[in-house]
Each structure stands twice: as C-alpha cells, then as structure tokens.
C-alpha cells in the first residue's frame, strides 16, 4: 500500500499574484527589447498597431465563447476616452525607447514608476478623492525624484540637453495614469475583460490608418520579431491582469519594481548600456514616494475596516 503524498499547502493569493507579476515583468521586458530593436526599421506607430491587433485577435475566442454580451458597454464616451489615453500613452512609450530617441529601457521603466504619482494627482482633480498631506507630500517628493533623474549630467553644451525621450516617457506615464483612473471609474459597471477587449479594439482602429503611411513590409526574420514582440506584450498584459486579480494591489506594488533590474540587465547584455548615477538616485526617490503612497492607502483601508 503506497503512502499518501504529504500535504502541500496551497499558495496564497498574494504569492500567486507575485509570481504572475514577475512573469509579467519578464514578458514586458522582452516586449520592450524587441520593440527597441524593431524601431530601427519599423515606425513606432506601426509597432503599437501590431501590439493592439494581436491583443484583439487573442480575445476573439473569448468573444465567441461568451457571446456579444461581453462587448456591452453603458458609458461609451468614457470607454473611448480611456482607450484614447491608453493609445496615446502607448505611442509615446514606443517613441521614447525607439531608435530615434534611444532612451535606455531601465530609465524608461524608472520614469514609468511616476505613474503612481500621476494617479494620485488625477484622482484628486478628476474624481474628487480626498488626498491627505501624507500623500501630497509623497507626490512632491516623487516629482523631486523625477527632476533628479532627468537632469543632464554632461559637461559644456551637453549639460543643458535633455533627451526628448524623457518627456515622452513622462507623457506615457501620465497617459496610462489617466487610463487607469478611468478604468477605476468604469470597473463598477464593466468587467475587466470587456474593458480589455474594447481597449485593444479601439487602439487597433485608431492606429490602423498609419499602416498606409508608415508601414515598411518586414523582411526575413523581422516578421518573427514582430510576432514575438506582439505576443510578449499580450502575455505580459494577461499576466499583469491575473496578478491583480488574485493578489492585493498594495502587496504587489513593490514587486512591480523588479522591472527595473530586469530592464537594466537587458540594457547591459543586449544594448551595452547602463543608466547614469542620477537615474539610480532619482529612481530611489520615486520608488520611496510611490511606496509611501501605497503603504498609506493600505493603512487607510485597514483603519476603515476596523
């Protein structure tokens, strides 16, 4: 008679969410690496289109399985505005890391962490959320971190030159923050899958015209890279949604910062580049401010339940 296998406790939701988020970071890093490499031959607008189009194709089986009811929306203007913000932010991110501006992936990811600061700012302005002095203080500290990160460290004329990719990365963070704020508002009456389908559908429609003006037909292995890039972006998005579904956002927020060492390693191994010291200093300030906001929100939720 065989002995029963020893009982293995199931992973908690937060641990499973952490694993999904780490996978998301790996796939998003792969997506950015491939997009950066392809930008030497393909316009970032075209790369953004393929990412959205493949994402839409992946959701087709879900639409067929659930029926057209999954497409039902009650606030079409907000859904469209959310997609417009997300699409604009995605285009800005593609241009920031492109062969034109050559912003290092690690610096782009570091600047993307400012999204938490923009969310706090927009929540107060657009949603009328009450923001206390702790969170306002964290926002101000975070923006100091941004200034530290973007200040040029060169000499002579270079000391006054700022890479336009930095501005594009910040615009991307602001756009995604706006999209997230609208998702927060829409999620009360729409499922996450409905919002995901519409986001990819509207982005595909908005970007499709650029295929006729900016598309250079890929040759040879470029098709492989293009498909791999799109799939990496879709899988990364799926893993992120799974992470946020099974884990607590306040627990997972610090884990998301693992994207920075992932991107720095990719910069070093593939592009032979590492961020300058001011990028690391600014990142540390931004991450500290974002963590303060996260911990403050967790405390407020805990106090509300007690």
Phi and psi restraints in degrees (value plus and minus 20) as a CYANA .aco file:
   2 UNK   PHI     -98.6   -58.6
   2 UNK   PSI     124.9   164.9
   3 UNK   PHI     -97.7   -57.7
   3 UNK   PSI     119.7   159.7
   4 UNK   PHI     -83.8   -43.8
   4 UNK   PSI     126.3   166.3
   5 UNK   PHI     -83.1   -43.1
   5 UNK   PSI     121.7   161.7
   6 UNK   PHI     -80.4   -40.4
   6 UNK   PSI     124.9   164.9
   7 UNK   PHI     -88.8   -48.8
   7 UNK   PSI     107.9   147.9
   8 UNK   PHI    -130.1   -90.1
   8 UNK   PSI      95.0   135.0
   9 UNK   PHI     -81.0   -41.0
   9 UNK   PSI     121.0   161.0
  10 UNK   PHI     -89.1   -49.1
  10 UNK   PSI     128.3   168.3
  11 UNK   PHI     -87.3   -47.3
  11 UNK   PSI     120.8   160.8
  12 UNK   PHI     -89.5   -49.5
  12 UNK   PSI     143.0   183.0
  13 UNK   PHI     -79.7   -39.7
  13 UNK   PSI     -58.7   -18.7
  14 UNK   PHI     -87.7   -47.7
  14 UNK   PSI     -57.8   -17.8
  15 UNK   PHI     -88.2   -48.2
  15 UNK   PSI     -62.0   -22.0
  16 UNK   PHI     -83.8   -43.8
  16 UNK   PSI     -59.9   -19.9
  17 UNK   PHI     -82.1   -42.1
  17 UNK   PSI     -59.0   -19.0
  18 UNK   PHI     -82.5   -42.5
  18 UNK   PSI     -63.0   -23.0
  19 UNK   PHI     -85.3   -45.3
  19 UNK   PSI     -62.1   -22.1
  20 UNK   PHI     -82.4   -42.4
  20 UNK   PSI     -58.6   -18.6
  21 UNK   PHI     -90.4   -50.4
  21 UNK   PSI     -56.1   -16.1
  22 UNK   PHI     -84.5   -44.5
  22 UNK   PSI     -62.6   -22.6
  23 UNK   PHI     -80.6   -40.6
  23 UNK   PSI     -61.8   -21.8
  24 UNK   PHI     -78.8   -38.8
  24 UNK   PSI     -64.8   -24.8
  25 UNK   PHI     -81.6   -41.6
  25 UNK   PSI     -59.8   -19.8
  26 UNK   PHI     -84.6   -44.6
  26 UNK   PSI     -65.2   -25.2
  27 UNK   PHI     -89.8   -49.8
  27 UNK   PSI     -58.2   -18.2
  28 UNK   PHI     -85.7   -45.7
  28 UNK   PSI     -56.4   -16.4
  29 UNK   PHI     -84.3   -44.3
  29 UNK   PSI     -63.4   -23.4
  30 UNK   PHI     -81.2   -41.2
  30 UNK   PSI     -59.8   -19.8
  31 UNK   PHI     -80.1   -40.1
  31 UNK   PSI     -66.6   -26.6
  32 UNK   PHI     -85.9   -45.9
  32 UNK   PSI     -58.9   -18.9
  33 UNK   PHI     -81.7   -41.7
  33 UNK   PSI     -67.4   -27.4
  34 UNK   PHI     -86.6   -46.6
  34 UNK   PSI     -60.0   -20.0
  35 UNK   PHI     -83.3   -43.3
  35 UNK   PSI     -61.0   -21.0
  36 UNK   PHI     -83.9   -43.9
  36 UNK   PSI     -61.2   -21.2
  37 UNK   PHI     -88.8   -48.8
  37 UNK   PSI     -59.3   -19.3
  38 UNK   PHI     -92.9   -52.9
  38 UNK   PSI     -41.5    -1.5
  39 UNK   PHI     -85.8   -45.8
  39 UNK   PSI     -33.5     6.5
  40 UNK   PHI     -93.5   -53.5
  40 UNK   PSI     -40.5    -0.5
  41 UNK   PHI    -144.2  -104.2
  41 UNK   PSI     -35.7     4.3
  42 UNK   PHI    -144.7  -104.7
  42 UNK   PSI     118.5   158.5
  43 UNK   PHI     -86.3   -46.3
  43 UNK   PSI     120.5   160.5
  44 UNK   PHI     -75.2   -35.2
  44 UNK   PSI     -50.0   -10.0
  45 UNK   PHI     -83.3   -43.3
  45 UNK   PSI     -57.9   -17.9
  46 UNK   PHI     -90.3   -50.3
  46 UNK   PSI     -60.7   -20.7
  47 UNK   PHI     -82.7   -42.7
  47 UNK   PSI     -59.7   -19.7
  48 UNK   PHI     -84.3   -44.3
  48 UNK   PSI     -58.6   -18.6
  49 UNK   PHI     -81.2   -41.2
  49 UNK   PSI     -69.3   -29.3
  50 UNK   PHI     -82.5   -42.5
  50 UNK   PSI     -56.7   -16.7
  51 UNK   PHI     -81.9   -41.9
  51 UNK   PSI     -65.5   -25.5
  52 UNK   PHI     -89.7   -49.7
  52 UNK   PSI     -60.2   -20.2
  53 UNK   PHI     -85.0   -45.0
  53 UNK   PSI     -64.8   -24.8
  54 UNK   PHI     -85.4   -45.4
  54 UNK   PSI     -58.4   -18.4
  55 UNK   PHI     -80.3   -40.3
  55 UNK   PSI     -57.9   -17.9
  56 UNK   PHI     -87.6   -47.6
  56 UNK   PSI     -62.1   -22.1
  57 UNK   PHI     -80.3   -40.3
  57 UNK   PSI     -58.1   -18.1
  58 UNK   PHI     -84.4   -44.4
  58 UNK   PSI     -50.5   -10.5
  59 UNK   PHI    -104.8   -64.8
  59 UNK   PSI     -28.4    11.6
  60 UNK   PHI     -77.5   -37.5
  60 UNK   PSI     -67.1   -27.1
  61 UNK   PHI     -78.7   -38.7
  61 UNK   PSI     -53.4   -13.4
  62 UNK   PHI     -87.0   -47.0
  62 UNK   PSI     -61.1   -21.1
  63 UNK   PHI     -83.7   -43.7
  63 UNK   PSI     -62.6   -22.6
  64 UNK   PHI     -85.4   -45.4
  64 UNK   PSI     -55.8   -15.8
  65 UNK   PHI     -94.4   -54.4
  65 UNK   PSI     -64.3   -24.3
  66 UNK   PHI    -108.5   -68.5
  66 UNK   PSI     -38.1     1.9
  67 UNK   PHI      69.5   109.5
  67 UNK   PSI     153.4   193.4
  68 UNK   PHI     -87.4   -47.4
  68 UNK   PSI     -31.4     8.6
  69 UNK   PHI     -82.2   -42.2
  69 UNK   PSI     -44.9    -4.9
  70 UNK   PHI     -88.9   -48.9
  70 UNK   PSI     -36.7     3.3
  71 UNK   PHI    -111.6   -71.6
  71 UNK   PSI     -24.7    15.3
  72 UNK   PHI     -88.1   -48.1
  72 UNK   PSI     108.5   148.5
  73 UNK   PHI    -150.2  -110.2
  73 UNK   PSI     131.3   171.3
  74 UNK   PHI    -130.6   -90.6
  74 UNK   PSI     -31.6     8.4
  75 UNK   PHI    -151.9  -111.9
  75 UNK   PSI      52.0    92.0
  76 UNK   PHI     -80.5   -40.5
  76 UNK   PSI     -55.3   -15.3
  77 UNK   PHI     -85.0   -45.0
  77 UNK   PSI     -62.3   -22.3
  78 UNK   PHI     -89.2   -49.2
  78 UNK   PSI     -58.8   -18.8
  79 UNK   PHI     -82.2   -42.2
  79 UNK   PSI     -63.0   -23.0
  80 UNK   PHI     -85.9   -45.9
  80 UNK   PSI     -63.5   -23.5
  81 UNK   PHI     -83.5   -43.5
  81 UNK   PSI     -58.0   -18.0
  82 UNK   PHI     -82.8   -42.8
  82 UNK   PSI     -64.4   -24.4
  83 UNK   PHI     -85.9   -45.9
  83 UNK   PSI     -57.0   -17.0
  84 UNK   PHI     -83.7   -43.7
  84 UNK   PSI     -63.9   -23.9
  85 UNK   PHI     -84.3   -44.3
  85 UNK   PSI     -64.7   -24.7
  86 UNK   PHI     -83.6   -43.6
  86 UNK   PSI     -60.3   -20.3
  87 UNK   PHI     -86.9   -46.9
  87 UNK   PSI     -65.0   -25.0
  88 UNK   PHI     -81.8   -41.8
  88 UNK   PSI     -60.9   -20.9
  89 UNK   PHI     -84.9   -44.9
  89 UNK   PSI     -58.7   -18.7
  90 UNK   PHI     -87.8   -47.8
  90 UNK   PSI     -60.6   -20.6
  91 UNK   PHI     -82.2   -42.2
  91 UNK   PSI     -64.1   -24.1
  92 UNK   PHI     -80.3   -40.3
  92 UNK   PSI     -60.3   -20.3
  93 UNK   PHI     -87.3   -47.3
  93 UNK   PSI     -58.0   -18.0
  94 UNK   PHI     -85.7   -45.7
  94 UNK   PSI     -60.1   -20.1
  95 UNK   PHI     -90.0   -50.0
  95 UNK   PSI     -55.5   -15.5
  96 UNK   PHI     -79.6   -39.6
  96 UNK   PSI     -62.4   -22.4
  97 UNK   PHI    -114.0   -74.0
  97 UNK   PSI     -19.4    20.6
  98 UNK   PHI     -87.5   -47.5
  98 UNK   PSI     152.4   192.4
  99 UNK   PHI     -84.9   -44.9
  99 UNK   PSI     -38.4     1.6
 100 UNK   PHI     -92.7   -52.7
 100 UNK   PSI     -67.8   -27.8
 101 UNK   PHI    -124.8   -84.8
 101 UNK   PSI     -42.7    -2.7
 102 UNK   PHI      34.8    74.8
 102 UNK   PSI      20.8    60.8
 103 UNK   PHI     -90.6   -50.6
 103 UNK   PSI     106.7   146.7
 104 UNK   PHI     -77.3   -37.3
 104 UNK   PSI     124.9   164.9
 105 UNK   PHI     -79.8   -39.8
 105 UNK   PSI     -58.5   -18.5
 106 UNK   PHI     -84.4   -44.4
 106 UNK   PSI     -61.4   -21.4
 107 UNK   PHI     -89.1   -49.1
 107 UNK   PSI     -57.8   -17.8
 108 UNK   PHI     -81.0   -41.0
 108 UNK   PSI     -66.8   -26.8
 109 UNK   PHI     -83.6   -43.6
 109 UNK   PSI     -59.4   -19.4
 110 UNK   PHI     -81.4   -41.4
 110 UNK   PSI     -63.8   -23.8
 111 UNK   PHI     -87.2   -47.2
 111 UNK   PSI     -49.7    -9.7
 112 UNK   PHI     -86.2   -46.2
 112 UNK   PSI     -41.7    -1.7
 113 UNK   PHI     -87.9   -47.9
 113 UNK   PSI     -35.8     4.2
 114 UNK   PHI     -87.9   -47.9
 114 UNK   PSI     -28.4    11.6
 115 UNK   PHI     -76.2   -36.2
 115 UNK   PSI     -58.8   -18.8
 116 UNK   PHI     -82.1   -42.1
 116 UNK   PSI     -54.5   -14.5
 117 UNK   PHI     -90.3   -50.3
 117 UNK   PSI     -63.3   -23.3
 118 UNK   PHI     -85.4   -45.4
 118 UNK   PSI     -54.9   -14.9
 119 UNK   PHI     -82.0   -42.0
 119 UNK   PSI     -64.2   -24.2
 120 UNK   PHI     -80.9   -40.9
 120 UNK   PSI     -63.3   -23.3
 121 UNK   PHI     -84.1   -44.1
 121 UNK   PSI     -67.3   -27.3
 122 UNK   PHI     -90.4   -50.4
 122 UNK   PSI     -53.1   -13.1
 123 UNK   PHI     -83.2   -43.2
 123 UNK   PSI     -56.9   -16.9
 124 UNK   PHI     -91.4   -51.4
 124 UNK   PSI     -59.0   -19.0
 125 UNK   PHI     -99.2   -59.2
 125 UNK   PSI     -68.0   -28.0
 126 UNK   PHI    -109.3   -69.3
 126 UNK   PSI     -57.8   -17.8
 127 UNK   PHI    -120.4   -80.4
 127 UNK   PSI     -27.5    12.5
 128 UNK   PHI      49.5    89.5
 128 UNK   PSI       2.4    42.4
 129 UNK   PHI     -88.0   -48.0
 129 UNK   PSI     123.1   163.1
 130 UNK   PHI     -98.6   -58.6
 130 UNK   PSI     100.3   140.3
 131 UNK   PHI    -133.8   -93.8
 131 UNK   PSI      99.5   139.5
 132 UNK   PHI     -99.8   -59.8
 132 UNK   PSI     156.5   196.5
 133 UNK   PHI     -86.0   -46.0
 133 UNK   PSI     -49.3    -9.3
 134 UNK   PHI     -83.5   -43.5
 134 UNK   PSI     -66.9   -26.9
 135 UNK   PHI     -90.3   -50.3
 135 UNK   PSI     -59.0   -19.0
 136 UNK   PHI     -83.1   -43.1
 136 UNK   PSI     -59.2   -19.2
 137 UNK   PHI     -82.7   -42.7
 137 UNK   PSI     -61.2   -21.2
 138 UNK   PHI     -84.4   -44.4
 138 UNK   PSI     -57.9   -17.9
 139 UNK   PHI     -82.8   -42.8
 139 UNK   PSI     -65.3   -25.3
 140 UNK   PHI     -83.3   -43.3
 140 UNK   PSI     -61.8   -21.8
 141 UNK   PHI     -83.0   -43.0
 141 UNK   PSI     -61.0   -21.0
 142 UNK   PHI     -81.4   -41.4
 142 UNK   PSI     -59.9   -19.9
 143 UNK   PHI     -91.9   -51.9
 143 UNK   PSI     -47.0    -7.0
 144 UNK   PHI     -83.4   -43.4
 144 UNK   PSI     -61.0   -21.0
 145 UNK   PHI     -80.1   -40.1
 145 UNK   PSI     -58.5   -18.5
 146 UNK   PHI     -83.5   -43.5
 146 UNK   PSI     -63.8   -23.8
 147 UNK   PHI     -81.8   -41.8
 147 UNK   PSI     -61.7   -21.7
 148 UNK   PHI     -82.0   -42.0
 148 UNK   PSI     -59.9   -19.9
 149 UNK   PHI     -90.2   -50.2
 149 UNK   PSI     -57.8   -17.8
 150 UNK   PHI    -111.7   -71.7
 150 UNK   PSI     -30.8     9.2
 151 UNK   PHI     -84.6   -44.6
 151 UNK   PSI     107.2   147.2
 152 UNK   PHI     -82.4   -42.4
 152 UNK   PSI     127.4   167.4
 153 UNK   PHI    -135.3   -95.3
 153 UNK   PSI      -6.2    33.8
 154 UNK   PHI    -101.0   -61.0
 154 UNK   PSI    -194.4  -154.4
 155 UNK   PHI    -139.3   -99.3
 155 UNK   PSI     137.8   177.8
 156 UNK   PHI      45.4    85.4
 156 UNK   PSI    -155.0  -115.0
 157 UNK   PHI     -83.2   -43.2
 157 UNK   PSI     -52.9   -12.9
 158 UNK   PHI     -85.1   -45.1
 158 UNK   PSI     -41.0    -1.0
 159 UNK   PHI     -87.8   -47.8
 159 UNK   PSI     -34.9     5.1
 160 UNK   PHI    -133.7   -93.7
 160 UNK   PSI      -9.1    30.9
 161 UNK   PHI    -127.3   -87.3
 161 UNK   PSI     102.9   142.9
 162 UNK   PHI    -131.1   -91.1
 162 UNK   PSI     110.9   150.9
 163 UNK   PHI     -80.0   -40.0
 163 UNK   PSI     102.3   142.3
 164 UNK   PHI     -76.8   -36.8
 164 UNK   PSI     -42.3    -2.3
 165 UNK   PHI     -80.4   -40.4
 165 UNK   PSI     -49.1    -9.1
 166 UNK   PHI     -83.7   -43.7
 166 UNK   PSI     -67.0   -27.0
 167 UNK   PHI     -81.9   -41.9
 167 UNK   PSI     -59.5   -19.5
 168 UNK   PHI     -85.8   -45.8
 168 UNK   PSI     -59.2   -19.2
 169 UNK   PHI     -84.0   -44.0
 169 UNK   PSI     -59.6   -19.6
 170 UNK   PHI     -88.8   -48.8
 170 UNK   PSI     -58.9   -18.9
 171 UNK   PHI     -82.2   -42.2
 171 UNK   PSI     -58.1   -18.1
 172 UNK   PHI     -82.2   -42.2
 172 UNK   PSI     -66.0   -26.0
 173 UNK   PHI     -81.7   -41.7
 173 UNK   PSI     -61.3   -21.3
 174 UNK   PHI     -85.1   -45.1
 174 UNK   PSI     -63.3   -23.3
 175 UNK   PHI     -83.2   -43.2
 175 UNK   PSI     -64.0   -24.0
 176 UNK   PHI     -86.7   -46.7
 176 UNK   PSI     -54.2   -14.2
 177 UNK   PHI     -83.0   -43.0
 177 UNK   PSI     -62.9   -22.9
 178 UNK   PHI     -81.9   -41.9
 178 UNK   PSI     -61.4   -21.4
 179 UNK   PHI     -83.1   -43.1
 179 UNK   PSI     -61.0   -21.0
 180 UNK   PHI     -86.3   -46.3
 180 UNK   PSI     -59.4   -19.4
 181 UNK   PHI     -79.7   -39.7
 181 UNK   PSI     -63.2   -23.2
 182 UNK   PHI     -89.5   -49.5
 182 UNK   PSI     -55.0   -15.0
 183 UNK   PHI     -82.0   -42.0
 183 UNK   PSI     -60.3   -20.3
 184 UNK   PHI     -79.6   -39.6
 184 UNK   PSI     -58.5   -18.5
 185 UNK   PHI     -94.0   -54.0
 185 UNK   PSI     -58.1   -18.1
 186 UNK   PHI     -98.7   -58.7
 186 UNK   PSI     -44.9    -4.9
 187 UNK   PHI     -84.3   -44.3
 187 UNK   PSI     -37.6     2.4
 188 UNK   PHI     -89.1   -49.1
 188 UNK   PSI     -46.1    -6.1
 189 UNK   PHI    -144.3  -104.3
 189 UNK   PSI     -18.8    21.2
 190 UNK   PHI    -156.0  -116.0
 190 UNK   PSI     123.5   163.5
 191 UNK   PHI     -96.4   -56.4
 191 UNK   PSI     139.3   179.3
 192 UNK   PHI     -81.2   -41.2
 192 UNK   PSI     -57.9   -17.9
 193 UNK   PHI     -86.8   -46.8
 193 UNK   PSI     -59.7   -19.7
 194 UNK   PHI     -80.7   -40.7
 194 UNK   PSI     -64.9   -24.9
 195 UNK   PHI     -86.8   -46.8
 195 UNK   PSI     -56.4   -16.4
 196 UNK   PHI     -85.9   -45.9
 196 UNK   PSI     -64.5   -24.5
 197 UNK   PHI     -81.8   -41.8
 197 UNK   PSI     -67.1   -27.1
 198 UNK   PHI     -86.8   -46.8
 198 UNK   PSI     -54.6   -14.6
 199 UNK   PHI     -81.4   -41.4
 199 UNK   PSI     -66.8   -26.8
 200 UNK   PHI     -90.6   -50.6
 200 UNK   PSI     -57.2   -17.2
 201 UNK   PHI     -84.7   -44.7
 201 UNK   PSI     -70.1   -30.1
 202 UNK   PHI     -89.2   -49.2
 202 UNK   PSI     -56.2   -16.2
 203 UNK   PHI     -83.2   -43.2
 203 UNK   PSI     -60.7   -20.7
 204 UNK   PHI     -81.5   -41.5
 204 UNK   PSI     -64.8   -24.8
 205 UNK   PHI     -85.0   -45.0
 205 UNK   PSI     -62.9   -22.9
 206 UNK   PHI     -87.0   -47.0
 206 UNK   PSI     -52.7   -12.7
 207 UNK   PHI    -113.9   -73.9
 207 UNK   PSI     -36.3     3.7
 208 UNK   PHI     -76.0   -36.0
 208 UNK   PSI     -60.4   -20.4
 209 UNK   PHI     -78.3   -38.3
 209 UNK   PSI     -46.2    -6.2
 210 UNK   PHI     -92.0   -52.0
 210 UNK   PSI     -34.2     5.8
 211 UNK   PHI     -83.6   -43.6
 211 UNK   PSI     -49.9    -9.9
 212 UNK   PHI    -102.5   -62.5
 212 UNK   PSI     -35.1     4.9
 213 UNK   PHI    -137.8   -97.8
 213 UNK   PSI     -40.5    -0.5
 214 UNK   PHI    -144.7  -104.7
 214 UNK   PSI     -21.4    18.6
 215 UNK   PHI    -108.9   -68.9
 215 UNK   PSI     101.8   141.8
 216 UNK   PHI    -125.5   -85.5
 216 UNK   PSI     101.9   141.9
 217 UNK   PHI     -77.8   -37.8
 217 UNK   PSI     101.8   141.8
 218 UNK   PHI     -81.6   -41.6
 218 UNK   PSI     130.8   170.8
 219 UNK   PHI    -142.0  -102.0
 219 UNK   PSI     123.5   163.5
 220 UNK   PHI      36.0    76.0
 220 UNK   PSI    -144.7  -104.7
 221 UNK   PHI     -91.5   -51.5
 221 UNK   PSI     -30.2     9.8
 222 UNK   PHI     -80.9   -40.9
 222 UNK   PSI     -53.9   -13.9
 223 UNK   PHI     -82.4   -42.4
 223 UNK   PSI     -61.8   -21.8
 224 UNK   PHI     -81.8   -41.8
 224 UNK   PSI     -65.5   -25.5
 225 UNK   PHI     -83.7   -43.7
 225 UNK   PSI     -59.2   -19.2
 226 UNK   PHI     -84.6   -44.6
 226 UNK   PSI     -65.2   -25.2
 227 UNK   PHI     -86.5   -46.5
 227 UNK   PSI     -63.1   -23.1
 228 UNK   PHI     -82.5   -42.5
 228 UNK   PSI     -60.9   -20.9
 229 UNK   PHI     -80.5   -40.5
 229 UNK   PSI     -67.7   -27.7
 230 UNK   PHI     -83.3   -43.3
 230 UNK   PSI     -64.1   -24.1
 231 UNK   PHI     -85.8   -45.8
 231 UNK   PSI     -59.4   -19.4
 232 UNK   PHI     -81.7   -41.7
 232 UNK   PSI     -60.3   -20.3
 233 UNK   PHI     -85.2   -45.2
 233 UNK   PSI     -62.0   -22.0
 234 UNK   PHI     -86.7   -46.7
 234 UNK   PSI     -65.4   -25.4
 235 UNK   PHI     -85.3   -45.3
 235 UNK   PSI     -60.2   -20.2
 236 UNK   PHI     -80.9   -40.9
 236 UNK   PSI     -60.7   -20.7
 237 UNK   PHI     -85.3   -45.3
 237 UNK   PSI     -62.7   -22.7
 238 UNK   PHI     -82.4   -42.4
 238 UNK   PSI     -65.7   -25.7
 239 UNK   PHI     -81.9   -41.9
 239 UNK   PSI     -57.4   -17.4
 240 UNK   PHI     -85.3   -45.3
 240 UNK   PSI     -64.5   -24.5
 241 UNK   PHI     -82.6   -42.6
 241 UNK   PSI     -63.0   -23.0
 242 UNK   PHI     -80.6   -40.6
 242 UNK   PSI     -61.7   -21.7
 243 UNK   PHI     -80.4   -40.4
 243 UNK   PSI     -67.5   -27.5
 244 UNK   PHI     -91.9   -51.9
 244 UNK   PSI     -39.6     0.4
 245 UNK   PHI     -97.9   -57.9
 245 UNK   PSI     -60.4   -20.4
 246 UNK   PHI    -116.4   -76.4
 246 UNK   PSI     -36.9     3.1
 247 UNK   PHI    -140.6  -100.6
 247 UNK   PSI     146.4   186.4
 248 UNK   PHI    -102.5   -62.5
 248 UNK   PSI     113.3   153.3
 249 UNK   PHI     -79.2   -39.2
 249 UNK   PSI     -58.0   -18.0
 250 UNK   PHI     -87.5   -47.5
 250 UNK   PSI     -51.6   -11.6
 251 UNK   PHI     -94.6   -54.6
 251 UNK   PSI     -57.1   -17.1
 252 UNK   PHI    -102.0   -62.0
 252 UNK   PSI     -41.0    -1.0
 253 UNK   PHI     -73.0   -33.0
 253 UNK   PSI     -67.4   -27.4
 254 UNK   PHI     -84.5   -44.5
 254 UNK   PSI     -51.1   -11.1
 255 UNK   PHI     -84.4   -44.4
 255 UNK   PSI     -51.8   -11.8
 256 UNK   PHI     -82.7   -42.7
 256 UNK   PSI     -41.8    -1.8
 257 UNK   PHI     -92.4   -52.4
 257 UNK   PSI     -27.2    12.8
 258 UNK   PHI     -84.9   -44.9
 258 UNK   PSI     -36.2     3.8
 259 UNK   PHI     -81.9   -41.9
 259 UNK   PSI     -46.5    -6.5
 260 UNK   PHI     -87.7   -47.7
 260 UNK   PSI     -73.3   -33.3
 261 UNK   PHI     -83.4   -43.4
 261 UNK   PSI     -50.3   -10.3
 262 UNK   PHI     -82.1   -42.1
 262 UNK   PSI     -66.8   -26.8
 263 UNK   PHI     -87.9   -47.9
 263 UNK   PSI     -58.9   -18.9
 264 UNK   PHI     -83.0   -43.0
 264 UNK   PSI     -59.5   -19.5
 265 UNK   PHI     -85.3   -45.3
 265 UNK   PSI     -61.0   -21.0
 266 UNK   PHI     -84.0   -44.0
 266 UNK   PSI     -61.6   -21.6
 267 UNK   PHI     -78.5   -38.5
 267 UNK   PSI     -63.0   -23.0
 268 UNK   PHI     -91.6   -51.6
 268 UNK   PSI     -64.8   -24.8
 269 UNK   PHI     -96.3   -56.3
 269 UNK   PSI     -57.6   -17.6
 270 UNK   PHI    -121.1   -81.1
 270 UNK   PSI     -64.3   -24.3
 271 UNK   PHI    -125.3   -85.3
 271 UNK   PSI     -19.4    20.6
 272 UNK   PHI      34.7    74.7
 272 UNK   PSI      23.1    63.1
 273 UNK   PHI    -159.2  -119.2
 273 UNK   PSI     126.2   166.2
 274 UNK   PHI    -152.4  -112.4
 274 UNK   PSI     127.0   167.0
 275 UNK   PHI     -87.0   -47.0
 275 UNK   PSI     133.5   173.5
 276 UNK   PHI     -95.3   -55.3
 276 UNK   PSI     147.5   187.5
 277 UNK   PHI     -78.7   -38.7
 277 UNK   PSI     -57.9   -17.9
 278 UNK   PHI     -83.3   -43.3
 278 UNK   PSI     -47.8    -7.8
 279 UNK   PHI     -86.2   -46.2
 279 UNK   PSI     -64.2   -24.2
 280 UNK   PHI     -85.4   -45.4
 280 UNK   PSI     -61.9   -21.9
 281 UNK   PHI     -83.6   -43.6
 281 UNK   PSI     -66.9   -26.9
 282 UNK   PHI     -83.5   -43.5
 282 UNK   PSI     -58.4   -18.4
 283 UNK   PHI     -82.3   -42.3
 283 UNK   PSI     -63.2   -23.2
 284 UNK   PHI     -79.7   -39.7
 284 UNK   PSI     -60.3   -20.3
 285 UNK   PHI     -87.7   -47.7
 285 UNK   PSI     -63.8   -23.8
 286 UNK   PHI     -83.9   -43.9
 286 UNK   PSI     -65.8   -25.8
 287 UNK   PHI     -82.2   -42.2
 287 UNK   PSI     -62.0   -22.0
 288 UNK   PHI     -81.5   -41.5
 288 UNK   PSI     -62.7   -22.7
 289 UNK   PHI     -85.7   -45.7
 289 UNK   PSI     -63.5   -23.5
 290 UNK   PHI     -84.9   -44.9
 290 UNK   PSI     -58.6   -18.6
 291 UNK   PHI     -86.4   -46.4
 291 UNK   PSI     -56.9   -16.9
 292 UNK   PHI     -82.1   -42.1
 292 UNK   PSI     -62.5   -22.5
 293 UNK   PHI     -82.0   -42.0
 293 UNK   PSI     -64.4   -24.4
 294 UNK   PHI     -82.0   -42.0
 294 UNK   PSI     -67.6   -27.6
 295 UNK   PHI     -85.4   -45.4
 295 UNK   PSI     -56.9   -16.9
 296 UNK   PHI     -84.7   -44.7
 296 UNK   PSI     -62.5   -22.5
 297 UNK   PHI     -84.5   -44.5
 297 UNK   PSI     -59.0   -19.0
 298 UNK   PHI     -82.6   -42.6
 298 UNK   PSI     -62.7   -22.7
 299 UNK   PHI     -84.5   -44.5
 299 UNK   PSI     -61.6   -21.6
 300 UNK   PHI     -83.4   -43.4
 300 UNK   PSI     -60.1   -20.1
 301 UNK   PHI     -86.2   -46.2
 301 UNK   PSI     -59.3   -19.3
 302 UNK   PHI     -85.1   -45.1
 302 UNK   PSI     -63.1   -23.1
 303 UNK   PHI     -84.4   -44.4
 303 UNK   PSI     -55.5   -15.5
 304 UNK   PHI     -88.1   -48.1
 304 UNK   PSI     -52.5   -12.5
 305 UNK   PHI     -99.1   -59.1
 305 UNK   PSI     -46.8    -6.8
